[in-house]
């Protein structure tokens, strides 16, 4: 019977240890997963708040544009047409 040599045994052992080290490196505990999910939820909440703030700012700018620029121009054009070109 052929028994493996010492070098073959060392190679097999090294391969098994390497596989165990890789598996341990990629192992995620429930605590770590919970912390990552909590961080993602916080980021999502922060992003939702930022989006809401942006929408409010865009709405305010739109109102300002209508009340400060567009409405007076329309009123001016209507008055010009109704009153005429002047004296």
C-alpha positions in Angstrom: 0.0 0.0 0.0 1.2 3.4 -0.9 1.0 5.9 1.9 1.2 9.6 1.2 4.6 11.2 1.7 5.2 13.9 4.3 5.2 16.6 1.6 1.8 15.4 0.3 0.4 15.4 3.8 1.7 19.0 4.4 0.2 20.2 1.1 -3.2 18.7 1.9 -3.1 20.2 5.4 -2.1 23.6 4.0 -5.0 23.4 1.5 -7.5 22.5 4.3 -6.2 25.3 6.6 -6.4 27.8 3.7 -10.0 26.8 3.0 -10.9 27.2 6.7 -9.2 30.6 6.8 -11.2 31.8 3.7 -14.4 30.5 5.2 -13.8 32.3 8.5 -12.9 35.5 6.7 -16.3 35.5 4.8 -18.3 34.4 7.9 -20.8 37.0 9.0 -22.4 36.8 12.4 -26.0 37.9 13.1 -24.7 40.8 15.1 -22.6 42.1 12.3 -25.5 41.6 9.8 -27.9 43.4 12.2 -25.5 46.4 12.5 -25.1 46.6 8.8 -28.9 46.5 8.3 -29.3 49.2 10.9 -26.7 51.4 9.2 -28.5 50.9 5.9 -31.8 51.8 7.4 -30.4 55.0 8.9 -28.9 55.9 5.5 -32.2 55.4 3.8 -34.0 57.6 6.4 -31.4 60.3 5.9 -31.8 60.1 2.2 -35.6 60.3 2.4 -35.2 63.4 4.6 -32.9 65.0 2.0 -35.3 64.2 -0.8 -38.2 65.7 1.1 -36.1 68.9 1.8 -35.2 69.1 -1.9 -38.9 68.8 -2.9 -39.8 71.5 -0.5 -37.1 73.8 -1.8 -38.2 73.2 -5.4 -41.8 73.9 -4.5 -40.8 77.1 -2.8 -38.8 78.2 -5.8 -41.6 77.4 -8.2 -44.0 79.5 -6.1 -41.5 82.3 -6.1 -41.1 82.1 -9.8 -44.8 82.2 -10.5 -45.6 85.0 -8.0 -42.5 87.1 -8.6 -41.9 86.8 -12.3 -44.5 85.1 -14.4 -47.7 86.5 -12.9 -46.5 90.2 -13.1 -45.4 89.7 -16.7 -48.8 88.2 -17.6 -50.6 91.0 -15.9 -48.4 93.5 -17.7 -49.2 91.9 -21.1 -52.9 91.9 -20.3 -52.9 95.5 -19.2 -50.9 96.5 -22.3 -53.5 94.8 -24.5 -56.5 96.2 -22.7 -55.2 99.8 -22.3 -53.6 100.0 -25.6 -50.3 101.4 -26.7 -50.7 104.5 -24.7 -51.1 108.2 -25.6 
